[in-house]
């Protein structure tokens, strides 16, 4: 079952082993956010359509390098906390900071495609690198992290449809940062789609507007 919900709306009743973005009261589950509620098998969750990016282990995100130290790199992940990558990760082995220079691998301002690997004390977000961790493009867009999560998890492959319609290459993180590659006309088309996404806060309105735009 899938439906739009507001904060305080009853999402489900019963006994669910896995649930997120809801409050459980006895056998009832209430939404904490405006979003899309999904109830299936043993799982109940609400995909938020508003609010800041809250890091979760396993999220694939895009961040910008803001500081480089001998042992770690600081990354702006569009959240209330920064992310950190240990210098060893760039060399794939233990390093001696007096012999290896991390600046040979990464620079301030670089965009990185990274994964949230661990969260310590609720504020130290440790990141890991994938096989293609450096990201480049012709334009950067910022959209609501909650809407980014919705788009990425959509069963109708919205991101692929946006790629096809606009003719752009898109790399998007769960934290709402999107890097696009394409010509001037393609980027303009994508910008128009982003405006549609950001101008609708109700799920049914957003789905309808995207369906019309992506015909």
Residue pairs with C-beta under 8 A, 6 or more apart in sequence:
1 12
1 37
1 38
1 39
1 40
2 36
2 37
2 38
2 39
3 36
3 37
4 35
4 36
4 37
4 202
4 203
4 204
5 11
5 31
5 33
5 34
5 35
5 36
5 37
5 46
6 31
6 34
7 31
7 32
7 33
7 34
8 30
8 31
9 30
9 31
9 37
10 28
10 29
10 30
11 22
11 29
11 30
11 31
11 37
11 39
11 44
11 46
12 28
12 29
12 37
12 39
12 44
13 27
13 28
13 29
14 27
15 27
16 29
16 39
16 42
16 43
16 44
17 42
17 43
18 42
18 43
18 44
18 45
19 29
19 43
19 44
19 45
20 45
20 46
21 31
21 32
21 33
21 35
21 45
21 46
21 47
21 48
22 29
22 30
22 31
22 32
22 44
22 45
22 46
23 29
23 30
23 32
29 44
31 37
31 46
32 46
33 46
33 48
33 49
33 50
33 51
33 146
34 48
34 49
34 50
34 201
34 202
35 46
35 47
35 48
35 49
35 50
35 146
35 150
35 203
36 46
36 47
36 49
36 150
36 203
37 44
37 45
37 46
37 47
38 44
38 45
38 46
38 47
47 146
47 149
47 150
47 153
48 146
48 149
48 150
49 144
49 146
49 147
49 150
49 201
49 202
49 203
49 206
50 144
50 146
50 201
51 144
51 145
51 146
52 79
52 80
52 145
53 61
53 77
53 78
53 79
53 145
53 174
53 175
53 176
54 79
54 145
55 61
55 77
55 79
55 81
55 83
55 116
55 119
55 125
55 175
56 116
56 174
57 116
57 117
57 118
57 119
58 115
58 116
59 115
59 116
59 173
59 174
59 175
60 113
60 114
60 115
60 130
60 173
60 174
61 77
61 78
61 83
61 113
61 114
61 115
61 116
61 127
61 173
61 174
61 175
61 177
62 111
62 112
62 113
62 114
62 135
62 171
62 172
62 173
62 175
62 177
62 178
62 179
63 75
63 76
63 77
63 78
63 83
63 111
63 112
63 114
63 127
63 173
63 175
63 177
64 75
64 76
64 109
64 110
64 111
64 112
65 73
65 74
65 75
65 76
65 106
65 107
65 108
65 109
65 110
65 111
65 112
66 74
66 75
66 76
66 82
66 108
67 73
67 74
67 108
68 74
68 102
68 103
68 106
68 107
68 108
69 87
69 102
70 87
70 97
70 102
71 86
71 87
71 97
72 84
72 85
72 86
72 87
73 84
73 85
73 87
73 90
73 102
73 106
74 82
74 83
74 84
75 82
75 83
75 84
75 85
75 112
75 114
75 127
76 82
76 83
77 83
77 125
77 127
77 175
78 142
78 145
78 175
78 176
78 177
79 125
79 145
79 175
81 123
81 124
81 125
82 125
83 114
83 116
83 125
83 126
83 127
84 124
84 125
84 126
84 127
85 112
85 114
85 126
85 127
85 128
85 129
86 126
87 95
87 97
87 100
87 102
88 94
88 95
89 128
89 129
90 102
90 105
90 106
90 129
91 100
91 105
106 112
106 134
110 134
111 134
111 135
111 136
111 137
111 140
111 177
111 179
112 127
112 129
112 133
112 134
112 135
113 130
113 132
113 133
113 134
113 135
113 171
113 173
114 127
114 128
114 129
114 130
114 133
115 127
115 128
115 129
115 130
116 125
116 126
116 127
117 126
117 127
117 128
118 125
118 126
119 125
119 126
120 126
135 171
135 179
136 179
136 181
137 169
137 171
137 179
137 180
137 181
138 180
138 181
138 182
138 183
138 187
139 179
139 180
139 182
139 187
139 190
139 191
140 177
140 178
140 179
140 180
141 177
141 178
141 180
141 190
141 191
141 194
142 176
142 177
142 178
143 176
143 178
143 194
143 197
143 198
144 176
144 197
144 198
145 174
145 175
145 176
147 176
147 197
147 198
147 206
148 172
148 173
148 174
148 175
148 176
148 178
149 174
150 203
150 206
151 158
151 159
151 172
151 197
152 159
152 172
152 174
158 210
158 214
159 170
159 172
161 214
162 168
162 170
162 190
162 193
162 214
163 169
163 170
165 189
165 193
165 213
165 214
166 182
166 186
166 187
166 189
166 190
166 193
167 182
167 183
167 185
167 186
167 189
168 180
168 181
168 182
168 186
168 187
168 189
168 190
169 180
169 181
169 182
170 178
170 179
170 180
170 181
170 190
171 178
171 179
172 178
172 179
178 194
180 186
180 187
180 190
182 190
192 213
193 210
193 213
193 214
196 206
196 209
196 210
196 213
197 206
197 210
199 209
200 206
200 209
